[in-house]
Amino acid sequence: MRVAALLRGINIGPNKRISMPDLRRIVESLGHTDVETYLQSGNVVFTPKGKGDHAARLSAAIAKETGHDVAVLLRTGKELQQVVDANPYPVSDPTKVVVAFLGEELELGQLELGDLEPYLPDELTVHGRELYVAVPNGQGRSKLMEALVKRRLPTTLTVRNWRTVEALARMTAG
């Protein structure tokens, strides 16, 4: 069973820079196999060794090796395929649909966004441990994405565009 580790805030801006070869080496040092990275933004797919909290162990190993405190969320191939299947939005441009992965399920009210009408044309759907967000004008212009990432949520949140979600689902399949 392959899993995808989604690292929060890696290689975005000047902080928390980790090369993908270093990230692969760190994951392999934990005994995991079939390690592959995707892009330069903290996505690593692997076959986990043993049982336990692989996300916490990976986060601790990254901190030890790099000095960066990095939150890590894991999704199995099956979970990523369910994310793909549950997408409520049409995808004509894979950069304009994003998924915010959460460490724990949240209700819409816990996001403290209030009425979503001021964020239109952006749309948001909560589904389990994922938030689907349609951003027709792009993430950079999205007031909804800006509000989401600035929130102090009671759980970890990390965002991936639809192209990345589909790629990770393919990489973890089977």
C-alpha positions as CSV (number, residue, x, y, z in Angstrom):
1,M,0.0,0.0,0.0
2,R,1.5,3.3,-1.1
3,V,0.8,6.6,0.7
4,A,1.3,10.2,-0.2
5,A,2.9,12.5,2.4
6,L,1.7,16.1,2.0
7,L,4.1,18.5,3.7
8,R,2.8,21.8,4.7
9,G,4.6,25.0,3.6
10,I,7.7,23.4,2.1
11,N,9.5,25.3,-0.6
12,I,7.0,28.1,-0.6
13,G,8.8,31.5,-0.1
14,P,12.3,31.8,1.3
15,N,11.7,29.6,4.4
16,K,11.6,25.9,4.9
17,R,13.6,25.0,1.8
18,I,14.2,21.3,1.4
19,S,15.6,19.7,-1.8
20,M,13.6,16.8,-3.2
21,P,16.7,14.5,-3.1
22,D,17.1,15.4,0.6
23,L,13.4,14.7,1.2
24,R,13.7,11.3,-0.5
25,R,16.8,10.5,1.6
26,I,15.0,11.4,4.8
27,V,12.0,9.2,3.9
28,E,14.2,6.3,3.0
29,S,16.2,6.7,6.3
30,L,12.9,5.7,8.0
31,G,12.9,2.4,6.1
32,H,10.2,3.3,3.6
33,T,10.6,2.1,0.1
34,D,9.6,3.0,-3.5
35,V,10.1,6.7,-2.6
36,E,9.1,9.3,-5.2
37,T,8.7,13.0,-5.0
38,Y,6.3,15.0,-7.1
39,L,7.2,18.6,-8.0
40,Q,9.2,20.8,-5.6
41,S,6.4,21.4,-3.2
42,G,6.6,18.8,-0.5
43,N,4.8,15.8,-2.0
44,V,6.4,12.4,-1.5
45,V,4.9,9.0,-2.2
46,F,6.2,5.8,-0.6
47,T,5.5,2.4,0.6
48,P,5.6,2.6,4.4
49,K,7.6,0.2,6.5
50,G,5.8,-1.2,9.5
51,K,3.0,0.3,11.5
52,G,2.7,3.4,13.6
53,D,2.3,7.2,13.1
54,H,4.3,7.6,9.9
55,A,3.4,11.3,9.6
56,A,4.7,12.1,13.1
57,R,7.9,10.1,12.5
58,L,8.5,11.8,9.1
59,S,7.9,15.3,10.6
60,A,10.4,14.5,13.5
61,A,13.0,13.2,11.0
62,I,12.6,16.4,8.8
63,A,13.0,18.5,11.9
64,K,16.1,16.6,13.0
65,E,17.7,16.7,9.6
66,T,16.8,20.2,8.5
67,G,15.8,22.2,11.6
68,H,12.4,22.9,10.0
69,D,9.2,22.2,11.9
70,V,7.0,20.7,9.1
71,A,3.5,19.4,9.5
72,V,2.9,16.2,7.5
73,L,-0.4,14.7,6.4
74,L,-0.7,11.2,4.9
75,R,-3.3,9.9,2.5
76,T,-3.4,6.3,1.2
77,G,-4.0,5.6,-2.5
78,K,-7.6,4.6,-1.7
79,E,-8.2,7.8,0.2
80,L,-6.8,9.9,-2.7
81,Q,-9.0,8.1,-5.2
82,Q,-12.0,8.9,-2.9
83,V,-10.9,12.5,-3.0
84,V,-10.8,12.5,-6.8
85,D,-14.2,10.7,-7.0
86,A,-15.9,13.1,-4.5
87,N,-14.9,16.4,-6.3
88,P,-18.1,18.4,-6.7
89,Y,-16.7,20.9,-9.2
90,P,-16.1,20.6,-12.9
91,V,-12.4,20.8,-13.9
92,S,-11.7,22.6,-17.1
93,D,-8.5,24.1,-15.7
94,P,-6.8,21.9,-13.0
95,T,-5.2,25.0,-11.5
96,K,-8.6,26.5,-10.7
97,V,-9.9,23.6,-8.4
98,V,-7.9,23.0,-5.2
99,V,-8.2,20.6,-2.3
100,A,-7.3,21.7,1.2
101,F,-6.3,18.6,3.1
102,L,-7.0,18.6,6.8
103,G,-5.5,16.7,9.6
104,E,-9.0,16.1,11.1
105,E,-12.6,16.6,9.9
106,L,-14.0,20.0,10.4
107,E,-17.5,21.4,10.0
108,L,-18.0,24.4,7.8
109,G,-18.7,26.6,10.9
110,Q,-15.3,25.7,12.4
111,L,-13.7,27.4,9.5
112,E,-15.1,30.7,10.8
113,L,-15.6,32.1,7.3
114,G,-19.1,33.4,8.0
115,D,-21.4,33.8,5.0
116,L,-19.6,32.6,1.8
117,E,-21.4,35.0,-0.5
118,P,-18.7,37.7,-0.2
119,Y,-16.2,35.2,-1.5
120,L,-18.1,34.6,-4.8
121,P,-17.3,33.5,-7.5
122,D,-15.2,31.2,-5.4
123,E,-17.0,28.2,-3.9
124,L,-16.2,25.8,-1.1
125,T,-17.4,22.3,-0.2
126,V,-16.5,20.5,3.0
127,H,-16.2,16.7,2.5
128,G,-14.6,14.7,5.4
129,R,-11.0,15.7,5.8
130,E,-10.9,17.7,2.6
131,L,-12.1,21.1,1.5
132,Y,-12.8,21.5,-2.2
133,V,-12.4,25.0,-3.4
134,A,-13.3,26.3,-6.9
135,V,-11.3,29.4,-7.7
136,P,-12.3,30.6,-11.2
137,N,-10.0,33.6,-11.0
138,G,-7.1,31.6,-9.6
139,Q,-5.6,31.0,-6.2
140,G,-3.6,34.2,-6.2
141,R,-6.8,36.4,-6.6
142,S,-9.0,34.3,-4.3
143,K,-10.2,36.1,-1.2
144,L,-11.5,32.7,0.0
145,M,-8.1,31.0,-0.2
146,E,-6.5,34.0,1.5
147,A,-9.0,33.8,4.3
148,L,-8.6,30.0,4.6
149,V,-4.8,30.0,4.9
150,K,-4.8,32.8,7.4
151,R,-7.2,31.0,9.8
152,R,-5.9,29.5,13.0
153,L,-7.6,26.2,12.6
154,P,-7.7,23.5,15.2
155,T,-6.0,21.1,12.7
156,T,-3.3,21.2,10.0
157,L,-4.3,22.4,6.5
158,T,-2.3,22.1,3.3
159,V,-3.5,22.9,-0.2
160,R,-2.9,21.2,-3.5
161,N,-4.2,22.1,-6.9
162,W,-6.3,19.5,-8.9
163,R,-3.4,18.5,-11.2
164,T,-1.3,17.6,-8.1
165,V,-4.2,15.7,-6.5
166,E,-4.8,13.6,-9.6
167,A,-1.0,12.9,-10.0
168,L,-0.7,11.8,-6.4
169,A,-3.8,9.6,-6.8
170,R,-2.1,7.9,-9.8
171,M,1.2,7.6,-8.0
172,T,-0.4,5.8,-5.0
173,A,-2.8,3.6,-7.0
174,G,-2.6,-0.2,-6.8
